[in-house]
Amino acid sequence: YVPAEEFMVQKVKEIMPPEIAAATMENIQRALESGEQQRYEYPLSMDGEQRYFEARFIPREKNEVTAIVRDITKRKQADKKVQFLSSVVEQSADGMAIADLEGNLLFVNNAWANMHSYDKAAELLGKHLSIFHNEDQLMNEVEPFIRKVMEKGFNKGEIGHIRKDGTVFPTQMTTVALKDENGNPIALSAIATDITERKKTEEEIAQRSNQIIALRELGLNMVSELDLDELLEDVVFHAVDLVNGIGGSFSVLDTECQVLKMAVHIGFESFPEDTTIKRGEGLSGQVWAKREMILIEDYEAWEGHAPQWVDHIGHYASIGIPVMWGGEILGALGIFQESDKPFSEEDAWLLEMFANQAAVAIYNANLFDFAERRLKRLQALREIDQVISGSLDLGITLNVFVDRLVKNLEADAVAILLYHSALQTLEYVTGSGFRSNAFSHTQLRIGEGQAGRAALERQIIHIPDLNLDAVKFVQAKLIHQEKFVAYFGVPLIAKGELVGVLEVFHRSPLDPLPEWIDFLKTLAGQAAIAIDRLNLFNGLERTNMELIRAYNEVIEGWSRALEIRDHKTEGHSRRVEELTLAIARKMGIEKGKLAHIRQGALLHDIGKIGIPDSILNKPGKLTEEEWEVMKKHPIYAYEMLYPIDYLRPALDIPRYHHERWDGGGYPEGLKGKEIPLAARIFAVVDVWDALRSDRPYHKAWPDEKALEYIKEESGKHFDPRVVEVFLEILGGE
């Protein structure tokens, strides 16, 4: 700086720096001419530093001017800071405002004004904060918020605001209390951020989270549903509900026939029964072909629509989703909505996620259904095996077989025709599911009709549409009356021989899977085995019966031959046979043993064949030596009959009928119950008949005398219990 005394003798032009001298003189001249104070600011570079000065020129009398110069460098620097801060405030995306403690606005930036739909910030100066809130917000949000600011000097939180047009939007508010030098609050400074988008994002995230949770719960519920039909209904119902649709459908892929079969449809007029969809046909067919989601705003206007379904779907907005597992299509899910409410990307994402979960559930249900079918079929096979093993009745066996076949193959009707080789015919033996008994009269020649053809060719005959082939049926009229649509004829072959034909009828189209055919073949094999086994058994039974009849005839022949030789006992064997069997039944002897008792009764004296005629037919009393020979006839009987297996169970009577209860009999001197029961029974009957018949050594006794003898010998010669039963039977007669 230059000392003041040096300026006193210098002119203005000499004092002022050259760069401002001219401007200084101009301002002095204007002040003199106008008589008004002049002011201007100028910069000077001093000691390498830029400084700012303000010069004021005040006119006085006598053409004089007083000049006042001030250093305003600090003020200019402060102004620049203020300008910078103002620029920041105005350019901020956040709304900023200052209000006095009464809530009157002292300052707002443009962002605040724009946020609340005002054109200019100036419109809001002097307004009260209440214009940005409704009564509920003021009471429940704003007032508690400001109280906290006043208490703590600062607060932050979410508060709802109202725009000029009345719409409500959420904000994130940060408010501080402005204080004077004494620390007393004098105003409130607030920064507001419009968080509409953030809230929307949060809501979307929350909604997505809820949807994921809902999907998870739906998935868990669906996986626990093992009934496929009910599961598919649940899938369509939940899918429609997820996107607020008006209808939906699910079509299952039939891998064997390579068509989609509509399993469920909700919200539409009924589709034709057994509706099938070809690959690339309509929405579901396109989804199958492309293996990707398809979004359609208007089904009828869509170039890929199927004309036959336009009446059902019309102008609806549509979305089709492939339901896949392990890279394979399980089916197609279709959801429909009013055309003015097209499906969003969010809907598409949601349904795609849902379809993935549905695929798991459907695959699981398919596995369970397959396993359950397998189990039921194994159980059916086991039951049939048990019947085959445990029953010798062909009718019962085949009826059980037919019942299990109908249940496990879901057939509408079944018939079994037996083959008669001698006649070369097939004849109905049993069946189920027919509406009349007309089929029970079926009798076909080999090669006649479809069953005859199956028998002749020894191959399965499958007719998927009887309407086309009914003319080939001998019972074409019956086929029409029964409304059968599909047919299987299976030859029943055992050990390479034809034993019959199994016929299976359906009243709806049938395109079975290979496993169905395999099970049908297995059942047919079992039926053939059962028929062959029972045919074999019946043949053996007939042979056995013929053999038994032959044996019995031989036995009766032996008995008659013995009576001819020993004419004294003519008719004796046949008489004692009947009474012996009556006592045996009364005493509870098993039915199976009665035949042996009968044989034993007929052959009781067969051992006498070994007794010489001189002894056997001697008219007088036998000598002691002769009697010893005669007593050997039970031993001879045993020796004759024992080698014959068939007659061995009948030996008790021929061998022991001369034993006595008291042990005094022959040939072994057995006593009491040591004697077989059959022999004890026969002993009573034998003596009873002998006493009442003429013999060389005595005349026939009267019944009363013979009966009295039997009573007397009870406990001696005879078993008392046998005598008791004997008397009961005679008393009854």
Secondary structure, DSSP 8 states (H G I E B T S, - for coil): ---HHHHTTS-HHHHS-HHHHHHHHHHHHHHHHH-S-EEEEEEEEETTEEEEEEEEEEEETTTEEEEEEEE-HHHHHHHHHHHHHHHHHHH-SSEEEEEETTSBEEEE-HHHHHHTT-S-GGGGTT-BGGGGS-HHHIIIIIHHHHHHHHHHSEEEEEEEEE-TTS-EEEEEEEEEEEE-TTS-EEEEEEEEEE-HHHHHHHHHHHHHHHHHHHHHHHHHHHHH---HHHHHHHHHHHHHHHTT-SEEEEEEEETTTTEEEEEEEESSS---TT-EE-TTSHHHHHHHHHTS-EEES-TTTSTT--GGGHHHHTT-EEEEEEEEETTEEEEEEEEEE-TTS---HHHHHHHHHHHHHHHHHHHHHHHHHHHHHHHHHHHHHHHHHHHHHH---HHHHHHHHHHHHHHHHT-SEEEEEEEETTTTEEEEEEEE--SSSGGGG-EEETTSHHHHHHHHHTS-EEES-HHHHGGG-TTHHHHHHHT--EEEEEEEEETTEEEEEEEEEESS-----HHHHHHHHHHHHHHHHHHHHHHHHHHHHHHHHHHHHHHHHHHHHHHHHHHHHSGGGTTHHHHHHHHHHHHHHHTT--HHHHHHHHHHHHTTTGGGGGS-HHHHT-SS---HHHHHHHTTHHHHHHHHHTT-GGGGGGTHHHHHTT--TTS--SSS---GGGS-HHHHHHHHHHHHHHHTS-BTTB----HHHHHHHHHHTBTTTB-HHHHHHHHHHHHH-
